Amino acid sequence: MWWIFVVAAVALILALILLSPLKLELCVGDGVNVTARFLIFKRVIVPAPPKKDKRQKKRSKGQNKKKQTAKSQKRETSSGIISQIQTVTAIVKQLLDKTIKHIKIVLKKLVVSVGSDEAAKTAMIYGAVCVACDELIETMKRSLNFKIKGDDAVNVFADFSSEKTYADINIEFSLNIISAMIILSPILLKYFNEKDQ
């Protein structure tokens, strides 16, 4: 009778795998980043991990500091922030085109502080940022399972005392493996059919 317990354990493990969510975390801070998580596994999807060779591994610390400085400068660029929000919106649209009935979206944080060297310029940028953020939220609302985490999760404001603009965005997408297989099966079948022809 021991084999019954083995079969039950295997079935339990398979059920755990099939029902466990595949999570994508999309963040905006120093650029746009997308990380995939499944059970104990984690992989950065965007930006794509660079291919490293032996020469690249021997880069000096000075070059790393230059990269960090460049990132901080990019983070303070107003047009760059708007572009990043538009990129996030485009990614959400692509996900929803295939998974609108299955995917769960949680907006954990959408905080944008707008500042520049002139008050009129700050007001103009703030208006453009608000339009981009509204489009992002309306796009996410297309999901049948969308929620905003907390009353203070969304905060877009103009800071006339600052000359810097920054964004802190965190969105989580989750989809169980069964739903992912249902969505991907037609794509895989089409691929293999075209390959056989």
Residue pairs with C-beta under 8 A, 6 or more apart in sequence:
17 39
17 177
18 176
18 177
18 178
19 176
19 177
19 178
20 38
20 39
20 176
20 177
21 38
21 104
21 174
21 175
21 176
22 36
22 37
22 38
22 174
22 175
22 176
22 177
22 180
23 36
23 37
23 38
23 172
23 173
23 174
24 34
24 35
24 36
24 37
24 45
24 95
24 172
24 173
24 174
25 34
25 35
25 37
25 170
25 171
25 172
25 173
26 32
26 33
26 34
26 88
26 91
26 169
26 170
26 171
26 172
26 173
27 33
27 34
27 35
27 169
27 170
27 171
28 84
28 85
28 88
28 167
28 168
28 169
29 75
29 166
29 167
29 168
29 169
30 71
30 72
30 74
30 75
31 47
31 71
31 74
31 84
32 46
32 47
32 84
32 87
32 88
32 91
33 44
33 46
33 47
34 44
34 45
34 46
34 91
35 42
35 43
35 44
35 45
36 42
36 43
36 44
36 45
38 177
50 56
74 80
75 166
75 167
76 164
76 165
76 166
77 165
78 114
78 116
78 125
78 129
78 165
81 112
81 114
81 129
81 165
81 166
81 167
82 125
82 128
82 129
82 132
84 167
84 169
85 112
85 129
85 132
85 133
85 136
85 167
85 169
86 132
86 135
88 136
88 169
88 171
89 132
89 135
89 136
89 139
92 105
92 136
92 139
92 140
92 171
93 139
95 103
95 173
96 103
96 139
96 142
96 143
98 183
99 175
99 179
99 183
100 142
100 143
100 144
101 144
102 175
102 176
102 179
102 180
102 182
102 183
103 143
103 145
103 173
103 174
103 175
103 179
104 143
104 145
104 146
104 173
104 174
104 175
105 140
105 143
105 145
105 146
105 147
105 171
105 172
105 173
106 146
106 147
106 148
106 149
106 171
106 172
106 174
107 137
107 140
107 146
107 147
107 148
107 149
107 153
107 154
107 170
107 171
108 149
108 153
108 170
108 171
108 172
109 149
109 153
109 168
109 169
109 170
110 133
110 136
110 137
110 153
110 154
110 155
110 156
110 169
111 154
111 155
111 156
111 167
111 168
111 169
112 129
112 133
112 155
112 156
112 157
112 165
112 166
112 167
112 168
112 169
113 157
113 159
113 162
113 164
113 165
113 166
113 167
114 122
114 125
114 126
114 129
114 156
114 157
114 158
114 159
114 165
115 122
115 158
115 159
115 160
115 161
115 162
115 163
115 164
115 165
116 122
116 125
116 163
116 165
117 163
119 160
122 158
122 159
122 160
123 158
125 165
126 156
126 157
126 158
129 156
129 165
130 156
133 154
133 156
137 154
140 146
140 171
148 154
175 183
